[in-house]
Amino acid sequence: MIRLKEKHRTFTNAFRIMAIKLEALPGVMAKDIAEILEIHPLNEH
């Protein structure tokens, strides 16, 4: 079986700043932020 190399997304500084601001909001869960940003919840940290 041939294994294809997975695509890695690169994130801009603006994207990272938005993620940090969302994470700082009170009561917002990581899974909700991940859904908004269309990333896996474990990628947020």
mmCIF file of the N, C-alpha and C atoms, coordinates in Angstrom:
data_MODEL
# 
_entry.id   MODEL 
# 
loop_
_atom_site.group_PDB 
_atom_site.id 
_atom_site.type_symbol 
_atom_site.label_atom_id 
_atom_site.label_alt_id 
_atom_site.label_comp_id 
_atom_site.label_asym_id 
_atom_site.label_entity_id 
_atom_site.label_seq_id 
_atom_site.pdbx_PDB_ins_code 
_atom_site.Cartn_x 
_atom_site.Cartn_y 
_atom_site.Cartn_z 
_atom_site.occupancy 
_atom_site.B_iso_or_equiv 
_atom_site.pdbx_formal_charge 
_atom_site.auth_seq_id 
_atom_site.auth_comp_id 
_atom_site.auth_asym_id 
_atom_site.auth_atom_id 
_atom_site.pdbx_PDB_model_num 
ATOM 1   N N  . MET A 1 1  ? 0.840   -1.184 0.000  1.00 0.00 ? 1  MET A N  1 
ATOM 2   C CA . MET A 1 1  ? 0.000   0.000  0.000  1.00 0.00 ? 1  MET A CA 1 
ATOM 3   C C  . MET A 1 1  ? 0.890   1.256  0.000  1.00 0.00 ? 1  MET A C  1 
ATOM 4   N N  . ILE A 1 2  ? 0.568   2.174  -0.847 1.00 0.00 ? 2  ILE A N  1 
ATOM 5   C CA . ILE A 1 2  ? 1.308   3.433  -0.943 1.00 0.00 ? 2  ILE A CA 1 
ATOM 6   C C  . ILE A 1 2  ? 0.674   4.430  0.011  1.00 0.00 ? 2  ILE A C  1 
ATOM 7   N N  . ARG A 1 3  ? 1.494   5.008  0.843  1.00 0.00 ? 3  ARG A N  1 
ATOM 8   C CA . ARG A 1 3  ? 0.992   5.998  1.787  1.00 0.00 ? 3  ARG A CA 1 
ATOM 9   C C  . ARG A 1 3  ? 1.292   7.393  1.254  1.00 0.00 ? 3  ARG A C  1 
ATOM 10  N N  . LEU A 1 4  ? 0.255   8.171  1.066  1.00 0.00 ? 4  LEU A N  1 
ATOM 11  C CA . LEU A 1 4  ? 0.427   9.527  0.565  1.00 0.00 ? 4  LEU A CA 1 
ATOM 12  C C  . LEU A 1 4  ? 0.798   10.447 1.719  1.00 0.00 ? 4  LEU A C  1 
ATOM 13  N N  . LYS A 1 5  ? 1.634   11.389 1.441  1.00 0.00 ? 5  LYS A N  1 
ATOM 14  C CA . LYS A 1 5  ? 2.043   12.346 2.450  1.00 0.00 ? 5  LYS A CA 1 
ATOM 15  C C  . LYS A 1 5  ? 0.853   13.235 2.801  1.00 0.00 ? 5  LYS A C  1 
ATOM 16  N N  . GLU A 1 6  ? 0.625   13.408 4.090  1.00 0.00 ? 6  GLU A N  1 
ATOM 17  C CA . GLU A 1 6  ? -0.490  14.244 4.521  1.00 0.00 ? 6  GLU A CA 1 
ATOM 18  C C  . GLU A 1 6  ? -0.190  15.710 4.240  1.00 0.00 ? 6  GLU A C  1 
ATOM 19  N N  . LYS A 1 7  ? -1.234  16.434 3.900  1.00 0.00 ? 7  LYS A N  1 
ATOM 20  C CA . LYS A 1 7  ? -1.078  17.866 3.681  1.00 0.00 ? 7  LYS A CA 1 
ATOM 21  C C  . LYS A 1 7  ? -1.049  18.570 5.031  1.00 0.00 ? 7  LYS A C  1 
ATOM 22  N N  . HIS A 1 8  ? -0.135  19.498 5.170  1.00 0.00 ? 8  HIS A N  1 
ATOM 23  C CA . HIS A 1 8  ? -0.049  20.293 6.384  1.00 0.00 ? 8  HIS A CA 1 
ATOM 24  C C  . HIS A 1 8  ? -0.487  21.710 6.062  1.00 0.00 ? 8  HIS A C  1 
ATOM 25  N N  . ARG A 1 9  ? -1.394  22.205 6.878  1.00 0.00 ? 9  ARG A N  1 
ATOM 26  C CA . ARG A 1 9  ? -1.826  23.585 6.697  1.00 0.00 ? 9  ARG A CA 1 
ATOM 27  C C  . ARG A 1 9  ? -0.838  24.516 7.373  1.00 0.00 ? 9  ARG A C  1 
ATOM 28  N N  . THR A 1 10 ? -0.608  25.640 6.763  1.00 0.00 ? 10 THR A N  1 
ATOM 29  C CA . THR A 1 10 ? 0.188   26.674 7.419  1.00 0.00 ? 10 THR A CA 1 
ATOM 30  C C  . THR A 1 10 ? -0.762  27.785 7.812  1.00 0.00 ? 10 THR A C  1 
ATOM 31  N N  . PHE A 1 11 ? -0.528  28.338 8.964  1.00 0.00 ? 11 PHE A N  1 
ATOM 32  C CA . PHE A 1 11 ? -1.418  29.360 9.487  1.00 0.00 ? 11 PHE A CA 1 
ATOM 33  C C  . PHE A 1 11 ? -0.708  30.704 9.534  1.00 0.00 ? 11 PHE A C  1 
ATOM 34  N N  . THR A 1 12 ? -1.419  31.730 9.099  1.00 0.00 ? 12 THR A N  1 
ATOM 35  C CA . THR A 1 12 ? -0.861  33.076 9.113  1.00 0.00 ? 12 THR A CA 1 
ATOM 36  C C  . THR A 1 12 ? -0.852  33.604 10.546 1.00 0.00 ? 12 THR A C  1 
ATOM 37  N N  . ASN A 1 13 ? -0.079  34.658 10.757 1.00 0.00 ? 13 ASN A N  1 
ATOM 38  C CA . ASN A 1 13 ? -0.056  35.287 12.076 1.00 0.00 ? 13 ASN A CA 1 
ATOM 39  C C  . ASN A 1 13 ? -1.426  35.828 12.445 1.00 0.00 ? 13 ASN A C  1 
ATOM 40  N N  . ALA A 1 14 ? -2.166  36.342 11.471 1.00 0.00 ? 14 ALA A N  1 
ATOM 41  C CA . ALA A 1 14 ? -3.513  36.864 11.734 1.00 0.00 ? 14 ALA A CA 1 
ATOM 42  C C  . ALA A 1 14 ? -4.430  35.749 12.222 1.00 0.00 ? 14 ALA A C  1 
ATOM 43  N N  . PHE A 1 15 ? -4.312  34.572 11.620 1.00 0.00 ? 15 PHE A N  1 
ATOM 44  C CA . PHE A 1 15 ? -5.111  33.418 12.034 1.00 0.00 ? 15 PHE A CA 1 
ATOM 45  C C  . PHE A 1 15 ? -4.767  33.028 13.466 1.00 0.00 ? 15 PHE A C  1 
ATOM 46  N N  . ARG A 1 16 ? -3.478  32.992 13.774 1.00 0.00 ? 16 ARG A N  1 
ATOM 47  C CA . ARG A 1 16 ? -3.030  32.625 15.122 1.00 0.00 ? 16 ARG A CA 1 
ATOM 48  C C  . ARG A 1 16 ? -3.510  33.625 16.165 1.00 0.00 ? 16 ARG A C  1 
ATOM 49  N N  . ILE A 1 17 ? -3.443  34.917 15.837 1.00 0.00 ? 17 ILE A N  1 
ATOM 50  C CA . ILE A 1 17 ? -3.907  35.955 16.757 1.00 0.00 ? 17 ILE A CA 1 
ATOM 51  C C  . ILE A 1 17 ? -5.405  35.812 17.008 1.00 0.00 ? 17 ILE A C  1 
ATOM 52  N N  . MET A 1 18 ? -6.173  35.533 15.954 1.00 0.00 ? 18 MET A N  1 
ATOM 53  C CA . MET A 1 18 ? -7.608  35.344 16.111 1.00 0.00 ? 18 MET A CA 1 
ATOM 54  C C  . MET A 1 18 ? -7.893  34.149 17.025 1.00 0.00 ? 18 MET A C  1 
ATOM 55  N N  . ALA A 1 19 ? -7.146  33.077 16.865 1.00 0.00 ? 19 ALA A N  1 
ATOM 56  C CA . ALA A 1 19 ? -7.331  31.890 17.696 1.00 0.00 ? 19 ALA A CA 1 
ATOM 57  C C  . ALA A 1 19 ? -7.038  32.209 19.159 1.00 0.00 ? 19 ALA A C  1 
ATOM 58  N N  . ILE A 1 20 ? -5.997  32.972 19.411 1.00 0.00 ? 20 ILE A N  1 
ATOM 59  C CA . ILE A 1 20 ? -5.644  33.346 20.780 1.00 0.00 ? 20 ILE A CA 1 
ATOM 60  C C  . ILE A 1 20 ? -6.727  34.223 21.390 1.00 0.00 ? 20 ILE A C  1 
ATOM 61  N N  . LYS A 1 21 ? -7.241  35.169 20.615 1.00 0.00 ? 21 LYS A N  1 
ATOM 62  C CA . LYS A 1 21 ? -8.305  36.046 21.130 1.00 0.00 ? 21 LYS A CA 1 
ATOM 63  C C  . LYS A 1 21 ? -9.568  35.246 21.437 1.00 0.00 ? 21 LYS A C  1 
ATOM 64  N N  . LEU A 1 22 ? -9.903  34.283 20.589 1.00 0.00 ? 22 LEU A N  1 
ATOM 65  C CA . LEU A 1 22 ? -11.076 33.455 20.842 1.00 0.00 ? 22 LEU A CA 1 
ATOM 66  C C  . LEU A 1 22 ? -10.884 32.615 22.104 1.00 0.00 ? 22 LEU A C  1 
ATOM 67  N N  . GLU A 1 23 ? -9.689  32.107 22.290 1.00 0.00 ? 23 GLU A N  1 
ATOM 68  C CA . GLU A 1 23 ? -9.407  31.264 23.449 1.00 0.00 ? 23 GLU A CA 1 
ATOM 69  C C  . GLU A 1 23 ? -9.483  32.065 24.751 1.00 0.00 ? 23 GLU A C  1 
ATOM 70  N N  . ALA A 1 24 ? -9.206  33.347 24.675 1.00 0.00 ? 24 ALA A N  1 
ATOM 71  C CA . ALA A 1 24 ? -9.229  34.199 25.865 1.00 0.00 ? 24 ALA A CA 1 
ATOM 72  C C  . ALA A 1 24 ? -10.642 34.567 26.304 1.00 0.00 ? 24 ALA A C  1 
ATOM 73  N N  . LEU A 1 25 ? -11.630 34.344 25.449 1.00 0.00 ? 25 LEU A N  1 
ATOM 74  C CA . LEU A 1 25 ? -13.009 34.685 25.807 1.00 0.00 ? 25 LEU A CA 1 
ATOM 75  C C  . LEU A 1 25 ? -13.519 33.752 26.898 1.00 0.00 ? 25 LEU A C  1 
ATOM 76  N N  . PRO A 1 26 ? -14.180 34.303 27.913 1.00 0.00 ? 26 PRO A N  1 
ATOM 77  C CA . PRO A 1 26 ? -14.692 33.460 28.993 1.00 0.00 ? 26 PRO A CA 1 
ATOM 78  C C  . PRO A 1 26 ? -15.828 32.558 28.510 1.00 0.00 ? 26 PRO A C  1 
ATOM 79  N N  . GLY A 1 27 ? -15.799 31.311 28.946 1.00 0.00 ? 27 GLY A N  1 
ATOM 80  C CA . GLY A 1 27 ? -16.871 30.374 28.632 1.00 0.00 ? 27 GLY A CA 1 
ATOM 81  C C  . GLY A 1 27 ? -16.789 29.716 27.270 1.00 0.00 ? 27 GLY A C  1 
ATOM 82  N N  . VAL A 1 28 ? -15.767 30.026 26.495 1.00 0.00 ? 28 VAL A N  1 
ATOM 83  C CA . VAL A 1 28 ? -15.631 29.431 25.163 1.00 0.00 ? 28 VAL A CA 1 
ATOM 84  C C  . VAL A 1 28 ? -14.787 28.165 25.289 1.00 0.00 ? 28 VAL A C  1 
ATOM 85  N N  . MET A 1 29 ? -15.293 27.061 24.753 1.00 0.00 ? 29 MET A N  1 
ATOM 86  C CA . MET A 1 29 ? -14.593 25.784 24.852 1.00 0.00 ? 29 MET A CA 1 
ATOM 87  C C  . MET A 1 29 ? -13.709 25.565 23.624 1.00 0.00 ? 29 MET A C  1 
ATOM 88  N N  . ALA A 1 30 ? -12.643 24.800 23.823 1.00 0.00 ? 30 ALA A N  1 
ATOM 89  C CA . ALA A 1 30 ? -11.688 24.532 22.745 1.00 0.00 ? 30 ALA A CA 1 
ATOM 90  C C  . ALA A 1 30 ? -12.376 23.896 21.541 1.00 0.00 ? 30 ALA A C  1 
ATOM 91  N N  . LYS A 1 31 ? -13.334 23.010 21.774 1.00 0.00 ? 31 LYS A N  1 
ATOM 92  C CA . LYS A 1 31 ? -14.010 22.355 20.653 1.00 0.00 ? 31 LYS A CA 1 
ATOM 93  C C  . LYS A 1 31 ? -14.805 23.351 19.826 1.00 0.00 ? 31 LYS A C  1 
ATOM 94  N N  . ASP A 1 32 ? -15.350 24.382 20.473 1.00 0.00 ? 32 ASP A N  1 
ATOM 95  C CA . ASP A 1 32 ? -16.092 25.408 19.742 1.00 0.00 ? 32 ASP A CA 1 
ATOM 96  C C  . ASP A 1 32 ? -15.155 26.260 18.885 1.00 0.00 ? 32 ASP A C  1 
ATOM 97  N N  . ILE A 1 33 ? -13.999 26.605 19.450 1.00 0.00 ? 33 ILE A N  1 
ATOM 98  C CA . ILE A 1 33 ? -13.013 27.377 18.696 1.00 0.00 ? 33 ILE A CA 1 
ATOM 99  C C  . ILE A 1 33 ? -12.517 26.567 17.500 1.00 0.00 ? 33 ILE A C  1 
ATOM 100 N N  . ALA A 1 34 ? -12.245 25.296 17.738 1.00 0.00 ? 34 ALA A N  1 
ATOM 101 C CA . ALA A 1 34 ? -11.772 24.425 16.657 1.00 0.00 ? 34 ALA A CA 1 
ATOM 102 C C  . ALA A 1 34 ? -12.797 24.346 15.538 1.00 0.00 ? 34 ALA A C  1 
ATOM 103 N N  . GLU A 1 35 ? -14.053 24.277 15.899 1.00 0.00 ? 35 GLU A N  1 
ATOM 104 C CA . GLU A 1 35 ? -15.114 24.219 14.886 1.00 0.00 ? 35 GLU A CA 1 
ATOM 105 C C  . GLU A 1 35 ? -15.174 25.514 14.081 1.00 0.00 ? 35 GLU A C  1 
ATOM 106 N N  . ILE A 1 36 ? -15.063 26.633 14.772 1.00 0.00 ? 36 ILE A N  1 
ATOM 107 C CA . ILE A 1 36 ? -15.096 27.938 14.101 1.00 0.00 ? 36 ILE A CA 1 
ATOM 108 C C  . ILE A 1 36 ? -13.915 28.073 13.131 1.00 0.00 ? 36 ILE A C  1 
ATOM 109 N N  . LEU A 1 37 ? -12.734 27.645 13.593 1.00 0.00 ? 37 LEU A N  1 
ATOM 110 C CA . LEU A 1 37 ? -11.513 27.806 12.788 1.00 0.00 ? 37 LEU A CA 1 
ATOM 111 C C  . LEU A 1 37 ? -11.269 26.645 11.824 1.00 0.00 ? 37 LEU A C  1 
ATOM 112 N N  . GLU A 1 38 ? -12.153 25.633 11.886 1.00 0.00 ? 38 GLU A N  1 
ATOM 113 C CA . GLU A 1 38 ? -12.044 24.461 11.025 1.00 0.00 ? 38 GLU A CA 1 
ATOM 114 C C  . GLU A 1 38 ? -10.706 23.742 11.213 1.00 0.00 ? 38 GLU A C  1 
ATOM 115 N N  . ILE A 1 39 ? -10.337 23.527 12.493 1.00 0.00 ? 39 ILE A N  1 
ATOM 116 C CA . ILE A 1 39 ? -9.134  22.776 12.823 1.00 0.00 ? 39 ILE A CA 1 
ATOM 117 C C  . ILE A 1 39 ? -9.508  21.678 13.803 1.00 0.00 ? 39 ILE A C  1 
ATOM 118 N N  . HIS A 1 40 ? -8.614  20.732 13.988 1.00 0.00 ? 40 HIS A N  1 
ATOM 119 C CA . HIS A 1 40 ? -8.835  19.674 14.972 1.00 0.00 ? 40 HIS A CA 1 
ATOM 120 C C  . HIS A 1 40 ? -8.646  20.266 16.362 1.00 0.00 ? 40 HIS A C  1 
ATOM 121 N N  . PRO A 1 41 ? -9.481  19.903 17.335 1.00 0.00 ? 41 PRO A N  1 
ATOM 122 C CA . PRO A 1 41 ? -9.371  20.483 18.682 1.00 0.00 ? 41 PRO A CA 1 
ATOM 123 C C  . PRO A 1 41 ? -7.980  20.365 19.308 1.00 0.00 ? 41 PRO A C  1 
ATOM 124 N N  . LEU A 1 42 ? -7.247  19.321 19.010 1.00 0.00 ? 42 LEU A N  1 
ATOM 125 C CA . LEU A 1 42 ? -5.921  19.175 19.584 1.00 0.00 ? 42 LEU A CA 1 
ATOM 126 C C  . LEU A 1 42 ? -4.884  20.065 18.930 1.00 0.00 ? 42 LEU A C  1 
ATOM 127 N N  . ASN A 1 43 ? -5.196  20.629 17.772 1.00 0.00 ? 43 ASN A N  1 
ATOM 128 C CA . ASN A 1 43 ? -4.252  21.518 17.084 1.00 0.00 ? 43 ASN A CA 1 
ATOM 129 C C  . ASN A 1 43 ? -4.252  22.920 17.666 1.00 0.00 ? 43 ASN A C  1 
ATOM 130 N N  . GLU A 1 44 ? -5.192  23.189 18.524 1.00 0.00 ? 44 GLU A N  1 
ATOM 131 C CA . GLU A 1 44 ? -5.330  24.542 19.034 1.00 0.00 ? 44 GLU A CA 1 
ATOM 132 C C  . GLU A 1 44 ? -4.214  24.932 19.987 1.00 0.00 ? 44 GLU A C  1 
ATOM 133 N N  . HIS A 1 45 ? -3.626  24.008 20.682 1.00 0.00 ? 45 HIS A N  1 
ATOM 134 C CA . HIS A 1 45 ? -2.628  24.326 21.712 1.00 0.00 ? 45 HIS A CA 1 
ATOM 135 C C  . HIS A 1 45 ? -1.272  24.500 21.109 1.00 0.00 ? 45 HIS A C  1 
# 
